[in-house]
Amino acid sequence: MNNKTIKFQEYPSFLQSKEWLDFERQNGHQVSQIGSSYFIQKHLFGRKHYLYGPRINGDDITTMKLSDPAAVFVRFEPNSSSWTGPGRRTIDVQPKETIVLDLSLSEEEILAGMHQKTRYNIRLAEKKGVRIVIDNGRIEDFLHLMEETTNRDNFSAHSDDHYRAMARFNPDFIQLILAEYEGRVIAAGLFCFSDSVATYLHGASANEFRQVMAPYLLQWTAIKKAKSAGLKYYDFYGISAVKWPGVTRFKQGFGGQAVEYAGTFDLPLSPIWYLVYRVLRFVNRLIVKKI
């Protein structure tokens, strides 16, 4: 097991990349720059909005000078494990914890760092003849699997149009990788290949043929692709033993190191309008619970 300390959080997140910001703009969101970080404008009510900055440089908040009378607050997530600056802790938007693989290791070292069962399942999928295909044009296959997955595992997904937009955007930046068995797609994932980091964004699998362990070979293929492209890290993007126990065990099986973020914070710009927002959010959640 490799215990070298990784410097993953020193590298910008794909959420701050030029490509992702272009994706946000293409989907109708305005993007603002504050210091070296970028923020996405999110509508609230009337002409009010807030600015959301995922995985930002925290220094940009402490030195922030913002002239935007329609902005009620700034929601931000420092790209670091701790935060002592201004802001009110709120519900996390991006995952607070993740698992990261160091791609400077050889393939043999990465495999050695995996759980024995994970290595076995990768080889089993290969032996069973699972075929890997990279094809963004097959997003409907992914959507079919996503419907199966959400029904089986009881979680919410993005809209179909969101996934379609990702697949259409830039096939060098976001790639759809599919696993086929006996002529059927039985697992698929959307992966982001940014400047230094590959990120596992979304995955889905079929209810049938689970015994051939296609998701394991799917991940191993993406890891090897990222390594061959010269990227530094592979981010499994989100673990939680409480919220996603099964998915978390699956990701932990690939080894790597756990990385924790400080979380999500709100910095009110207009205290009165921020109070209005919080009251409306509270009422909306009560209504949703009763439905």
C-alpha positions, 0 to 999 in steps of 0.5 A, a space after each residue: 500500500 502506497 502511503 505517499 501524501 498526495 497534493 490533490 487539492 493543490 490542483 484546480 477542480 474541473 468545476 473551475 476549468 474553462 471547459 466546464 464554465 463553457 458548459 455552464 454558459 451553453 446551458 444558460 448560466 451566467 458566469 462571474 469572476 471574483 479574483 481567480 475563481 469563477 462563480 455561477 449565477 443561480 436564480 432565486 426569486 424576482 430579480 434576485 440571485 445568488 452566486 455559487 462558486 464550487 471548489 474555489 480559491 478561498 483567498 478570493 472570498 477573504 479579499 472579495 469586492 463585489 458590486 452586484 445589488 441583485 446578489 443575495 448571497 455568495 455560496 462557495 466551497 473552498 478547494 481545501 480541507 479546512 476553512 477559517 474565513 467568513 461564511 455560514 456552514 450550509 448543506 453541501 452541494 459537492 461531495 464533502 469526501 472523496 477517494 483519489 488515486 495517485 496516477 504517478 504509480 505504475 499500473 502494478 502498484 495501483 492494482 496492488 493497492 486495491 482490495 483483493 476482491 476488486 482485483 478479482 472482479 476486474 479480471 473476472 469481467 475481462 475473462 467473461 468477455 465484457 467489452 468496453 466502448 467509448 461513444 458519447 453518441 450512445 447517451 440513450 443507453 446510459 439514460 436507460 441504465 440510469 432509470 434502472 439504477 435510480 429505481 433499484 437504489 432509490 436515489 434522485 438523478 439529474 434530468 435526462 436533458 442534463 446528461 444529454 447536454 454533457 454527452 454533446 458538449 466536448 467528447 475530449 472533456 466529458 466521455 461516455 464509457 460503456 460496458 457491453 455483455 452479450 450484445 447489451 450495455 450493462 454498465 456505463 459512466 460519464 467521466 471528465 478528463 480535465 487538465 490534471 485530474 480525471 473525475 468519475 461523474 455519474 454511473 449506472 448499471 443494469 439489473 441483469 448480468 451483475 455477476 460479470 462485474 462490469 462496473 469494475 472493468 469500466 472503472 479500471 478502463 477509465 483509470 488506465 485511460 487517465 494514466 496514459 493521458 498523463 493526468 496526475 490523479 483519478 477522483 472517484 468524486 464522492 463517498 459517504 458511508 451514511 448516504 451511499 454505503 454500497 457505492 462507497 464500499 465499491 469506490 474504496 475497493 480501488 484503494 487510493 486515499 480519502 480526501 476531505 473538503 471543508 464543505 459548503 458555506 454561505 456569505 450573505 450580502 443582503 441580510 434581509 433578503 438572505 433571511 427571506 430566502 432561508 424562510 422560503 427554503 424552510 417552507 418549501 422543504 416542509 411542503 415537499 415532505 408532506 407530498 
